[in-house]
Amino acid sequence: MKKRAVSVLLAAAVTMAAVTGCGGTGEGGATPAENTETDNAETAGEGSTDGSSYKIAVVKQMDHASLDEIASAVCEELDTIAAENGIRIEYEVYSGQGDQSVLTQIGTQVISEKVNAVIPIATLAAQVMATCAEETKTPVIYAAISDPEGAQMTGIDYVTGTSDALNTGFILDMMLAQNPDVQKVGLLYSLSEDNSTTPIAEAKEYLDGKGIAYVEKTANTNDEVITAASSLIAEGVDAVFTPTDNVIMSAELAIYESLADAKIPHYTGADSFVRNGAFTTCGVNYTELGHETADLAYEALTAGMDGLNDYYRMDGGIITVNTETAEALGIDYSVFSEMGEVTEVVTTEE
């Protein structure tokens, strides 16, 4: 497998302080080491002294339900790995607040602290961490990039990860199974999200093939998402589709009631949207994805990167329905039972 050095354009600005979240240490309840500024490591792996102790940075692109779920699952699995193998794994969780310059500062900091590996969550976080680790070749094991090739995260010898690639056609099949008379679909997404590029193109091709009209609305902030959703309601769309878009996900709690009141079902790319009020999805279980990513990170640390694939695509096929939203929409979702296993959830603010 031929790999190359990463080349990602980053903003020059760097903030003065990283945003640090919770930390932890696997095995025996030992206290986590504090983050200390050190000189940049010449080689990866200097955080481990005898091979039985590892330091890992977990870096979320931003705070929202999907990425929080993945981060929690990663940390949970790291604790399990440490306990099962009688080793010590220290980790710290960071949030880039959706800001590339904050992510760059975090990446610079954790590499200087000689972590053994970085686990970035979502596309921009992974791109930034890969660039920050380019000189040291610190292993970067990302979670939840929907389109690793489109994000230019393949062919890099110190990078691997898990993909939550979306089955766009199946979700739109669900839409038509529930309502064969759909005439106009709203496509709600962010232009800043690489995760959305491929599935939105797939959605357009699908809808064109069915002769169904669509309206595109894009947004990059919570306020813009609210405005975009209101515009789709005003334009009388029959349903809305959003892929695994972190910007829209972070605003789902602010728009789901308006869409439900207008009797417009929101079909999305992840179950975390549904737990925040969207109608339904068919996709990857993010807790399982987090566990798999942590296992992959441990394999990279103990067996090396050479034998690993560029990325590993997680199995999807899990239909998740928000029963409260379905009731507000007046929708009988029993038709989905013929398409796969259905998991029922209610709205939470997590």
Phi, psi and omega in degrees: 000114182275133180231161183227169177287149182283147175222101181231131180282127181238155176292147183284333184291140178228129179285165187274343183218138176281157176262117187253134177257210184286154177235169179197169178220127176282151174078111166075007176070022179293153182283144180290147177290145177284150175287122180236136179291127178224169176295151180300134181290140176280329178225153178288154172095006183284352177285348181255133182266315184231016179086356181250008179222132183226146174245128184230136173256127176254118189239109175278143176296321178199179177263117165195174193305313183298308185290326176296319179298317180296313181300317179297319180292321177301310182297319178301315181290324177298320176297318180296315179301315181298316182293318183290331184255001178063037181238176180247125175235113175264138178216154176227139180255129181239154173236130178274001176056025180071016186244121183299323181291324176293317177300319179298317179296318178298314180300316179298318181296309186291327176294320179294335179275004174060044173296155179280334180200157175238133176245092178275146183242115180095164196296306183298319178301318180293318179299316181292315181296322178297321178292316180296330182266005186298319183286317184276342185060030172301130181302132177243117182240097188275163175235137167068051165261120184288327183224078184302322181292315178297330179275002180060041180249020175251161178072027180244122193289349179243016184233134168210182180168189181246142180248136175255041182310136188267141171269082186300315182301322181293319179296320178288331171299320176300318180302314182283331175295321179286323181216090181296347184263015178302128180249330183216130183242135174271132175252110185247119184197176179248136177290343181274357184258111175300330179302334187270342189301305183293311181296329177291320176297319177296320180296318179298316180297318179298310183293321175301319181294334179266356183070029181258130180287154176218153178237128179261134173227129181243155182204151180235356177224166178302315180298320179293325177296317179298316179296318181296318179296320178297322179294320178294321176298314181297329181275000172072037178290153180272338179199162178234138175241132174228128177284198180282072187256115185294326180294313180292321180303319184294344181248005185303319180298338182272348185238344190295323181293320179297317178295317180294318178299327179275004180061038179247109179288139180255111177265129191227177186263000183206151182292338178294327172302315185294322177291342176259014170117346177296163186286304186199166175206167165224112185195205185274145171279116187287337174292316177297320179298318179297318178297315180297322180294318178296319178298320179295321178297318179295320177298318179297322181288324187264328183249350180092168185271342190302323184271004185266149176288166175301321176197167181234121181275126180282145176289138177256228175084009179262113178272124180240130182236135173272110185292327178293318179292319178302319178295317179296326179281342184074034185253132170268111186264015182299336179301332182293336180297335178280349184256345181165183179285130184254128174254129181260135177225169172238170184285131174231159180257046181238000000 
